[in-house]
Structures are given as C-alpha cells and as structure tokens.
Amino acid sequence: MPLLVKICGIKTMAIMETALNAGADMVGLVFFAKSPRNVSLATACTLSGRTCGRAAVVALTVDPDDDFLQLVMRDLKPDLIQLHGRETPERVADIRQRFKVRVMKAVGVSARSDLADIPAYAAVSDMLLVDAKPPKDAAHPGGNGLAFDWDLVAGLDPGRPVMLSGGLDPDNVADAIRRTRLAGVDVSSGVESAPGIKDADKIKAFVAAARRAEAEVGYGAAFAAAG
Ligand SMILES: O=C(O)c1ccccc1NCC(=O)[C@H](O)[C@H](O)COP(=O)(O)O
C-alpha cells in the first residue's frame, strides 16, 4: 500500500493548493479554538471545495460534542474525523456509528505503556495516529512539534493503518519512515515558519522527502508481493 502523507493545519487556499500539488494524500483542517491553526466551519468548507477529490479531507476535532459533529457532517462532509482529545474507545465507536463516518483516533505516546490502549482504539477506529504525548502544561493536545521515540512504534500493526506524527519535518521524515514503516506520516509544525503559518517550500520538501523514502523502503512493492 502506498505511503499516506498528511499535511495538517491548512488555513489558506494558497497552502491548500501547495499541499495538493506537492502530492499530499490527506489534508487536515483544525477545529480547536485555542489553536493558531483553527479554522471556522465556513473557511473549512471553502478550503475543502478546492481539493476536488485530490486528497482526503480530515476534520481534526478535540472531544467534539454531537451538535458540533452534526454541523461538520452536514456542511463539510469530511472523509475522516480525527479525534485528538480524550475520547474513550466507547465514544470513538459511538461517533463512528452515529455519524457514519470514518474516524482516526490519535493516541499520545511517550512510553511503551502508552501502547496498551491501542488494541481497544484499533477495534473501533478506521485508522490510528500515533503522536507525541503533550506535556502536562501544553496549551494544545497536539500540533506541538514534539517528537517521541519512534522505535516504540516501529512496525506497529494493530490491524488498522497507523500514521506517525509529532515533530516530523523535511529533514527527519525519511528517517522516521525507514525506522517505523508505518502506513503514513502527518505533519503540522514542521512545515511552518511560525505557529499556524505554513511554509510552501517546507511542504514541498516534506512531501518530496517522504516520497523518496517511500520508494527506497518499497511500500508499493511490499504490498504487491503480499497481495
Ligand atoms: O495543530 C494543532 O494546533 C492541534 C490542536 C489540537 C489538537 C491537535 C492539533 N494538531 C495535531 C496535528 O496537527 C497533527 O495531527 C500532529 O499532531 C502533528 O503535529 P506536529 O507535531 O505539529 O507536526
């Protein structure tokens, strides 16, 4: 299966166009008021319209309530809801079933013990995202540009595709792909010039580096051999 590359926290048409032209498979729109990447639902709908099916649209939410999800599903109709809060496996299952939407649950990792929750989340999610566990005093539960020990998730296979995130950037993404061989990579801070300000050249460099590593590792070949 080809490597999935997600660019998260897109706020402008120009950057959406850059991510699509660079070859991103997934684009993330952040709904979290305290984030410098937060977008309104109206802006998200406009940005999403630009994709024309070239990339999957991911609505990033943090402990969303049903009223908000109803609006997101009615107006944005994302391909995937990313759950980046303290949602329990029961709540993840509830959202997936109630809204008939694919979900990607983010799991914070800083130690091997954090992987204990993964089977329960894999059972109720379409995809998982492993991210650095935020520091206790962090203002945001994600998008902090912090990396974790990738060896903890190397080859992780809970029966659902797993994306790697947390502190990735154009310089380290190839190493991360080689070491973990997960289904995809997700970046936000590492392709910015300042919090919330995406840098077009960094996005292009990130996707290019990820694609080179994908070819080197042989993602498609492994899939063909297995299939
Ligand atoms: O981006 C945010 O501001 C954010 C706010 C609240 C929850 C999650 C958030 N971001 C998550 C992501 O952008 C990515 O999925 C991932 O964590 C990558 O973050 P980064 O380390 O900045 O590359």
The ligand as a Tripos MOL2 file, in Angstrom:
@<TRIPOS>MOLECULE
LIG
   23    23     1     0     0
SMALL
NO_CHARGES

@<TRIPOS>ATOM
      1 O1         -2.4200   21.6130   15.2930 O.co2     1 LIG1
      2 C1         -2.9920   21.9660   16.3350 C.2       1 LIG1
      3 O2         -2.9410   23.1190   16.7280 O.co2     1 LIG1
      4 C2         -3.7400   20.9600   17.1290 C.ar      1 LIG1
      5 C3         -4.5730   21.3930   18.1360 C.ar      1 LIG1
      6 C4         -5.2660   20.4950   18.9050 C.ar      1 LIG1
      7 C5         -5.1330   19.1410   18.6790 C.ar      1 LIG1
      8 C6         -4.2910   18.6840   17.6670 C.ar      1 LIG1
      9 C7         -3.6040   19.5810   16.8920 C.ar      1 LIG1
     10 N1         -2.7460   19.1730   15.9000 N.pl3     1 LIG1
     11 C8         -2.4450   17.8230   15.5860 C.3       1 LIG1
     12 C9         -1.7250   17.7500   14.3000 C.2       1 LIG1
     13 O3         -1.5790   18.6930   13.5930 O.2       1 LIG1
     14 C10        -1.1640   16.5130   13.7910 C.3       1 LIG1
     15 O4         -2.1580   15.5580   13.6910 O.3       1 LIG1
     16 C11         0.0410   16.0590   14.5430 C.3       1 LIG1
     17 O5         -0.1790   16.0590   15.8910 O.3       1 LIG1
     18 C12         1.2890   16.7510   14.0980 C.3       1 LIG1
     19 O6          1.6730   17.8160   14.8720 O.3       1 LIG1
     20 P1          3.1650   18.4440   14.7840 P.3       1 LIG1
     21 O7          3.9930   17.8230   15.8440 O.co2     1 LIG1
     22 O8          2.9630   19.8890   14.9700 O.co2     1 LIG1
     23 O9          3.7030   18.1470   13.4090 O.co2     1 LIG1
@<TRIPOS>BOND
     1     1     2 2
     2     2     3 1
     3     2     4 1
     4     4     5 ar
     5     4     9 ar
     6     5     6 ar
     7     6     7 ar
     8     7     8 ar
     9     8     9 ar
    10     9    10 1
    11    10    11 1
    12    11    12 1
    13    12    13 2
    14    12    14 1
    15    14    15 1
    16    14    16 1
    17    16    17 1
    18    16    18 1
    19    18    19 1
    20    19    20 1
    21    20    21 2
    22    20    22 1
    23    20    23 1
@<TRIPOS>SUBSTRUCTURE
     1 LIG1         1 GROUP 0 **** ****
